[in-house]
Amino acid sequence: MLDKLPKIEPLSDDAMHLNSDAPFPRALKDAAVLVPLALHKDQWHVLFIRRASNEQDRHSGQVAFPGGRLEESDASHEDAALRETHEEIGIPADKIKLLGKITPYVTVSDYSVTPVVGVVDWPTELVLQESEVARAFLMPLDWLKDTNNFTYRARQEMDPQSARRHPIIVFNEYDGETLWGATARMTLNFLKAVSDGNIDIPRR
């Protein structure tokens, strides 16, 4: 379906870097994800997952960051992101150096998701939680930065009844995977945080 959506005119910088997919203020559930950076072949990459198929999950099969809802045992968004990363792809907290976090993103499913950025020791063995994760893979940071590699698609073409009117971000296919939706927005917001100097990525 995604490849049939019409391209629309490029947005302003403010429109590109939105922090909400939700049309109205509602009670939100607190969540966190890790934006994992890996130095692979002397180039920075971002580690993504593809969610496992699940009929009860509206985000089933989508490209995402490891993460999930905060639990009572989590003292912070950082703790939640590290715990979920360990549970979902097997990377322990002592193999991740945190660099900071960026503005929370509100999803259509009423989650306020705080992206936490961290550098992962790489290479490292991944152990996927098969009930949650179908695959983990890398995308080069320079490729993600290239504006030729993503487009803006009209939301109404996918969801005509939606009260949301800002378009969907869809990246070109990479290694058989398509990054789009909320995770694509959070990726652009992460890249802007790096560009603005709010997240400092170590030199290679």
PAMI-10794 format. One line per 5 residues: their letters; for each residue x, y, z of N, C-alpha, C. Coordinates in Angstrom, 1 decimal, padded with zeros to 4 digits, m for minus. Layout:
BEGIN
A) X:Y:Z:X:Y:Z:X:Y:Z  ...
This chain:
BEGIN
MLDKL) 000.8:m001.2:000.0:000.0:000.0:000.0:000.9:001.3:000.0  002.0:001.2:000.7:002.8:002.4:000.9:003.3:002.9:m000.4  003.7:002.0:m001.3:004.3:002.5:m002.6:003.3:003.1:m003.5  002.0:003.0:m003.2:001.0:003.6:m004.0:000.5:004.9:m003.6  001.0:005.4:m002.4:000.6:006.7:m001.9:001.2:007.8:m002.7
PKIEP) 000.5:008.9:m002.9:001.1:010.0:m003.7:002.1:010.8:m002.9  003.1:011.2:m003.6:004.1:012.1:m002.9:003.4:013.5:m002.8  003.8:014.2:m001.7:003.3:015.6:m001.6:004.4:016.5:m001.4  004.1:017.8:m001.5:005.2:018.8:m001.5:006.0:018.7:m000.1  007.3:019.0:m000.2:008.1:019.0:001.1:007.5:020.0:002.1
LSDDA) 007.7:019.6:003.3:007.1:020.4:004.4:008.2:021.4:005.0  007.7:022.3:005.7:008.6:023.2:006.5:009.3:022.4:007.5  010.4:022.9:008.0:011.2:022.2:009.1:010.3:021.9:010.3  009.4:022.9:010.7:008.6:022.7:011.8:007.6:021.5:011.6  007.1:021.4:010.4:006.1:020.4:010.1:006.8:019.0:010.0
MHLNS) 008.1:019.0:009.6:008.8:017.7:009.5:009.0:017.1:010.9  009.3:017.9:011.8:009.7:017.4:013.1:008.6:017.6:014.1  007.5:016.9:013.9:006.4:017.0:014.8:006.6:016.0:016.0  005.9:016.3:017.1:006.1:015.5:018.3:004.8:014.8:018.7  003.8:014.7:017.8:002.6:014.1:018.1:001.8:013.6:016.9
DAPFP) 001.3:012.3:017.0:000.4:011.8:016.0:m001.0:011.8:016.5  m001.2:012.3:017.7:m002.6:012.2:018.4:m003.4:013.5:018.0  m004.6:013.3:017.7:m005.4:014.5:017.3:m005.9:015.3:018.4  m006.1:014.7:019.6:m006.7:015.4:020.7:m006.0:015.1:022.0  m005.9:016.0:023.0:m005.2:015.7:024.2:m006.0:014.6:025.0
RALKD) m005.4:013.5:025.4:m006.0:012.4:026.1:m005.0:012.0:027.2  m005.5:011.1:028.1:m004.7:010.5:029.1:m003.7:009.6:028.3  m002.4:009.8:028.6:m001.3:009.1:027.9:m000.6:008.1:028.8  m000.2:007.0:028.1:000.6:006.0:028.8:002.1:006.3:028.5  002.9:006.2:029.5:004.3:006.6:029.4:005.2:005.4:028.9
AAVLV) 006.0:005.7:027.9:006.8:004.7:027.3:008.2:005.2:026.9  009.1:004.4:026.7:010.5:004.8:026.2:011.0:003.8:025.2  011.8:004.3:024.3:012.5:003.5:023.3:014.0:003.8:023.4  014.8:002.9:022.9:016.2:003.2:022.8:016.5:003.4:021.3  017.2:004.5:021.0:017.7:004.7:019.6:019.2:004.2:019.7
PLALH) 019.4:003.0:019.3:020.7:002.4:019.5:021.7:002.7:018.3  022.8:003.3:018.6:023.8:003.6:017.6:024.9:002.5:017.7  025.4:002.1:016.5:026.4:001.1:016.4:027.5:001.5:015.4  028.7:001.4:015.8:029.8:001.8:014.8:030.2:000.5:014.1  029.8:000.5:012.8:029.9:m000.7:012.0:030.7:m000.4:010.7
KDQWH) 031.8:m001.0:010.5:032.6:m000.8:009.3:033.0:000.7:009.2  033.4:001.3:010.4:033.8:002.6:010.6:032.8:003.7:010.2  031.5:003.3:010.2:030.4:004.2:010.0:029.3:004.0:011.0  028.7:005.1:011.5:027.7:005.0:012.4:026.4:004.5:011.8  025.7:003.6:012.4:024.5:003.0:012.0:023.5:003.1:013.2
VLFIR) 022.2:003.0:012.8:021.1:002.9:013.8:020.6:001.5:013.7  020.4:000.9:014.9:019.9:m000.4:015.0:018.4:m000.4:015.2  017.7:m001.0:014.3:016.2:m001.1:014.3:015.8:m002.5:014.5  014.5:m002.7:014.9:013.9:m004.0:014.9:012.6:m004.0:014.0  012.2:m005.1:013.6:010.9:m005.3:013.0:010.1:m006.1:013.9
RASNE) 008.9:m005.5:014.3:008.1:m006.2:015.3:007.5:m007.5:014.7  007.3:m008.4:015.6:006.7:m009.7:015.2:005.3:m009.6:014.8  004.8:m010.5:014.0:003.4:m010.4:013.6:002.5:m010.8:014.8  001.5:m009.9:015.0:000.5:m010.1:016.1:m000.8:m009.4:015.8  m001.8:m010.2:015.6:m003.1:m009.6:015.2:m003.7:m008.6:016.2
QDRHS) m003.2:m008.7:017.5:m003.7:m007.8:018.5:m002.9:m006.5:018.6  m001.8:m006.4:017.8:m000.9:m005.3:017.9:m001.1:m004.5:016.6  m001.6:m003.2:016.7:m001.8:m002.4:015.5:m000.5:m002.0:014.8  000.7:m002.2:015.5:002.0:m001.9:014.9:002.7:m003.2:014.5  002.0:m004.3:014.4:002.5:m005.5:014.1:003.3:m005.5:012.7
GQVAF) 004.5:m006.0:012.7:005.2:m006.1:011.5:005.9:m004.8:011.1  005.8:m003.8:011.9:006.4:m002.5:011.5:007.9:m002.4:012.0  008.6:m001.5:011.4:010.0:m001.2:011.8:009.9:m000.3:013.0  010.7:m000.5:014.0:010.6:000.2:015.3:011.9:000.2:016.0  012.0:001.0:017.1:013.1:000.9:018.1:012.7:m000.1:019.2
PGGRL) 013.7:m000.7:019.8:013.4:m001.5:021.0:012.8:m000.6:022.1  011.8:m001.1:022.8:011.2:m000.2:023.8:009.9:m000.7:024.2  009.3:000.1:025.1:007.9:m000.3:025.6:007.5:000.6:026.7  006.4:000.2:027.3:005.7:001.0:028.4:006.6:000.9:029.7  006.6:002.0:030.4:007.3:002.1:031.7:006.5:001.1:032.7
EESDA) 007.3:000.4:033.5:006.8:m000.4:034.5:007.1:000.2:035.9  006.5:m000.2:036.9:006.7:000.3:038.3:008.1:000.2:038.7  008.8:m000.8:038.2:010.2:m001.0:038.6:011.2:m000.1:037.9  010.7:000.6:036.9:011.6:001.6:036.2:011.6:002.9:036.9  012.8:003.3:037.2:013.0:004.6:037.9:013.0:005.8:036.9
SHEDA) 013.2:005.5:035.6:013.3:006.6:034.7:013.0:006.0:033.3  013.0:007.0:032.3:012.8:006.5:030.9:014.1:005.8:030.5  015.2:006.2:031.0:016.5:005.5:030.6:016.4:004.0:031.1  016.0:003.8:032.3:015.9:002.5:032.9:014.9:001.6:032.0  013.8:002.2:031.6:012.8:001.5:030.8:013.4:001.1:029.5
ALRET) 014.1:002.1:028.8:014.6:001.8:027.5:015.7:000.7:027.6  016.5:000.7:028.6:017.6:m000.3:028.8:017.0:m001.6:029.1  016.0:m001.7:029.9:015.3:m002.9:030.3:014.7:m003.6:029.1  013.9:m002.8:028.3:013.2:m003.3:027.2:014.2:m003.7:026.1  015.3:m003.0:025.9:016.3:m003.4:024.9:016.9:m004.8:025.3
HEEIG) 017.2:m005.0:026.6:017.7:m006.2:027.0:016.7:m007.4:026.8  015.4:m007.1:027.1:014.4:m008.1:027.0:014.2:m008.4:025.5  014.2:m007.4:024.6:013.7:m007.6:023.3:014.9:m008.1:022.3  016.1:m007.6:022.5:017.2:m008.0:021.6:018.4:m008.5:022.4  018.4:m008.6:023.7:019.4:m009.3:024.4:020.7:m008.5:024.7
IPADK) 020.6:m007.2:024.5:021.8:m006.3:024.8:021.7:m005.8:026.3  022.7:m006.2:027.1:022.6:m005.8:028.5:023.0:m004.3:028.7  022.5:m003.7:029.8:022.7:m002.3:030.0:024.2:m001.9:030.0  025.1:m002.8:030.5:026.5:m002.5:030.6:027.2:m002.5:029.2  026.5:m002.8:028.1:027.0:m002.8:026.8:026.5:m001.5:026.0
IKLLG) 025.8:m000.6:026.8:025.2:000.6:026.1:025.7:001.8:026.9  026.2:002.8:026.2:026.6:004.1:026.8:025.5:005.1:026.4  024.8:005.6:027.3:023.7:006.6:027.0:024.3:008.0:026.7  023.7:008.6:025.7:024.1:009.9:025.3:023.1:011.0:025.6  021.9:010.6:026.0:020.8:011.6:026.3:019.5:011.2:025.8
KITPY) 018.5:012.0:025.9:017.2:011.7:025.4:016.6:012.9:024.7  015.5:012.7:023.9:015.0:013.8:023.1:013.5:013.9:023.5  012.8:014.9:022.9:011.5:015.3:023.2:010.5:014.1:023.0  009.6:013.8:024.0:008.7:012.7:023.8:007.8:012.8:022.6  007.4:011.7:022.0:006.5:011.7:020.9:005.2:011.0:021.2
VTVSD) 004.1:011.6:020.9:002.8:011.0:021.2:002.3:010.3:020.0  001.9:009.0:020.2:001.5:008.2:019.1:000.0:008.1:019.0  m000.5:007.5:017.9:m001.9:007.3:017.7:m002.5:006.4:018.8  m001.7:005.6:019.4:m002.2:004.6:020.4:m002.1:005.2:021.8  m001.9:006.5:021.9:m002.0:007.3:023.2:m000.8:006.9:024.1
YSVTP) 000.4:006.7:023.5:001.6:006.6:024.2:002.4:007.9:024.1  003.0:008.3:025.2:004.0:009.4:025.2:005.4:008.7:025.2  006.0:008.6:024.1:007.2:007.8:023.9:008.5:008.7:024.0  009.3:008.4:025.0:010.6:009.2:025.1:011.7:008.4:024.5  012.3:008.9:023.4:013.5:008.3:022.8:014.8:008.6:023.6
VVGVV) 015.4:007.5:024.0:016.7:007.6:024.7:017.8:007.1:023.7  018.8:007.9:023.6:019.9:007.6:022.6:021.1:007.0:023.3  021.6:005.9:022.7:022.8:005.3:023.3:023.6:004.6:022.3  024.9:004.5:022.6:025.9:003.8:021.7:026.0:002.3:022.3  025.8:001.4:021.4:025.9:000.0:021.7:027.3:m000.6:021.3
DWPTE) 027.9:m001.3:022.2:029.1:m002.1:021.9:028.9:m002.9:020.7  029.7:m002.7:019.6:029.4:m003.5:018.4:030.7:m004.0:017.8  030.7:m005.2:017.3:029.6:m006.1:017.2:029.2:m006.8:018.6  028.0:m007.2:018.7:027.6:m007.8:019.9:026.5:m008.9:019.6  026.4:m009.9:020.3:025.4:m011.0:020.0:024.0:m010.5:020.4
LVLQE) 023.1:m010.6:019.5:021.7:m010.3:019.7:020.9:m011.6:020.0  020.1:m011.5:021.0:019.1:m012.6:021.3:017.7:m012.0:021.2  017.0:m012.3:020.1:015.7:m011.7:019.9:014.6:m012.4:020.7  013.8:m011.6:021.3:012.6:m012.2:021.9:011.5:m012.4:020.8  011.4:m013.7:020.4:010.7:m014.0:019.2:009.2:m013.6:019.2
SEVAR) 008.6:m013.5:020.4:007.2:m013.1:020.5:007.0:m011.6:020.2  008.1:m010.9:020.3:008.1:m009.4:020.1:008.8:m008.9:018.9  009.9:m009.6:018.5:010.8:m009.1:017.5:011.0:m010.2:016.4  010.8:m009.8:015.2:011.0:m010.7:014.1:012.5:m010.6:013.5  013.0:m009.4:013.6:014.3:m009.2:013.0:015.0:m007.9:013.6
AFLMP) 016.3:m007.9:013.7:017.0:m006.7:014.0:018.0:m006.4:012.9  018.2:m005.1:012.6:019.1:m004.8:011.4:019.6:m003.4:011.5  020.6:m003.0:010.8:021.2:m001.7:010.8:020.9:m000.9:009.6  020.7:000.4:009.8:020.6:001.4:008.7:021.7:002.4:008.9  022.5:002.8:007.9:023.6:003.8:008.0:023.0:005.1:008.4
LDWLK) 023.7:005.8:009.3:023.2:007.1:009.8:023.3:008.1:008.6  024.3:008.1:007.8:024.4:009.0:006.7:023.3:008.8:005.7  022.8:007.5:005.5:021.7:007.2:004.6:020.4:007.8:005.2  020.2:007.7:006.5:019.0:008.2:007.1:019.0:009.8:007.0  020.1:010.4:007.0:020.2:011.9:007.0:019.9:012.4:005.6
DTNNF) 020.0:011.6:004.5:019.9:012.0:003.2:018.4:012.2:002.9  018.0:013.5:002.6:016.6:013.8:002.4:016.1:013.1:001.1  016.9:012.7:000.2:016.5:011.9:m001.0:015.9:010.5:m000.6  016.2:010.1:000.6:015.8:008.7:001.0:014.5:008.7:001.7  013.8:009.8:001.9:012.4:009.7:002.4:011.5:010.7:001.8
TYRAR) 010.2:010.4:001.8:009.2:011.2:001.2:008.1:011.4:002.2  007.2:012.4:001.9:006.0:012.7:002.7:004.8:012.1:002.0  004.0:011.3:002.6:002.8:010.7:002.0:001.5:011.2:002.6  000.5:011.4:001.8:m000.8:011.9:002.3:m001.4:010.9:003.3  m001.7:011.3:004.5:m002.2:010.4:005.5:m003.6:009.9:005.1
QEMDP) m004.4:010.8:004.4:m005.8:010.5:004.1:m005.9:009.3:003.2  m004.8:009.1:002.4:m004.8:007.9:001.5:m004.8:006.6:002.2  m004.2:006.6:003.4:m004.2:005.4:004.2:m005.3:005.3:005.2  m005.7:006.5:005.8:m006.7:006.6:006.8:m007.6:007.7:006.6  m008.6:007.6:005.7:m009.5:008.7:005.3:m010.3:009.3:006.5
QSARR) m010.6:008.5:007.5:m011.4:008.9:008.6:m010.5:009.6:009.7  m009.2:009.6:009.5:m008.4:010.2:010.6:m008.6:011.7:010.8  m008.5:012.1:012.1:m008.6:013.5:012.4:m007.2:014.1:012.2  m006.2:013.3:012.1:m004.8:013.8:011.9:m004.6:014.2:010.4  m004.0:015.4:010.2:m003.9:015.8:008.8:m002.4:016.0:008.4
HPIIV) m001.5:015.9:009.3:m000.1:016.0:008.8:000.3:014.7:008.1  001.1:014.8:007.1:001.5:013.6:006.4:002.3:012.6:007.1  002.4:011.4:006.5:003.3:010.3:007.0:004.6:010.4:006.4  005.7:010.2:007.2:007.0:010.1:006.7:007.3:008.6:006.3  007.8:008.4:005.1:008.1:007.1:004.6:009.5:007.1:004.0
FNEYD) 010.4:006.3:004.6:011.7:006.2:004.0:011.7:005.1:002.9  012.6:005.3:002.0:012.8:004.3:000.9:013.2:002.9:001.5  012.9:001.9:000.8:013.2:000.6:001.3:014.7:000.4:001.5  015.1:m000.2:002.6:016.5:m000.4:002.8:016.6:m001.9:003.4  017.4:m002.7:002.7:017.6:m004.0:003.2:016.3:m004.8:003.4
GETLW) 015.4:m004.5:002.5:014.1:m005.2:002.5:013.1:m004.6:003.6  013.5:m003.5:004.2:012.6:m003.0:005.3:012.2:m001.6:005.0  011.0:m001.2:005.4:010.5:000.2:005.2:010.2:000.9:006.5  011.0:001.9:006.8:010.8:002.7:008.0:009.8:003.8:007.7  008.7:003.9:008.5:007.7:004.9:008.3:007.0:005.1:009.6
GATAR) 006.0:006.1:009.5:005.2:006.3:010.7:005.9:007.0:011.9  005.4:006.6:013.1:005.9:007.2:014.3:007.4:007.0:014.4  008.0:005.8:014.1:009.4:005.6:014.2:010.2:006.4:013.2  009.6:006.7:012.0:010.3:007.6:011.1:010.3:009.0:011.6  009.2:009.4:012.2:009.2:010.8:012.8:010.2:010.9:014.0
MTLNF) 010.3:009.9:014.8:011.2:009.9:015.9:012.7:009.9:015.4  012.9:009.2:014.3:014.2:009.2:013.7:014.6:010.6:013.2  013.7:011.3:012.5:014.0:012.6:012.1:014.2:013.6:013.3  013.4:013.4:014.3:013.6:014.2:015.5:015.0:013.9:016.2  015.4:012.7:016.1:016.7:012.3:016.6:017.8:013.0:015.8
LKAVS) 017.7:012.9:014.5:018.6:013.6:013.6:018.7:015.1:013.8  017.5:015.7:014.0:017.5:017.1:014.3:018.2:017.5:015.6  018.0:016.6:016.6:018.7:016.8:017.9:020.2:016.7:017.8  020.6:015.8:016.9:022.1:015.7:016.6:022.5:017.0:015.9  021.8:017.4:014.9:022.1:018.6:014.1:022.2:019.9:015.0
DGNID) 021.2:019.9:016.0:021.1:021.1:016.9:022.1:021.1:018.0  022.9:020.0:018.1:023.9:019.9:019.2:023.3:019.4:020.5  022.1:018.9:020.5:021.5:018.4:021.8:021.9:017.0:022.1  022.3:016.2:021.0:022.8:014.9:021.2:024.2:014.9:020.5  025.2:014.5:021.3:026.6:014.6:020.8:027.1:013.1:020.5
IPRR) 027.2:012.8:019.2:027.6:011.5:018.8:029.2:011.5:018.8  029.8:010.5:019.5:031.3:010.5:019.5:031.9:010.4:018.1  033.1:011.0:018.0:033.8:010.9:016.7:034.1:009.4:016.4  034.2:009.1:015.2:034.5:007.7:014.8:036.0:007.4:015.1
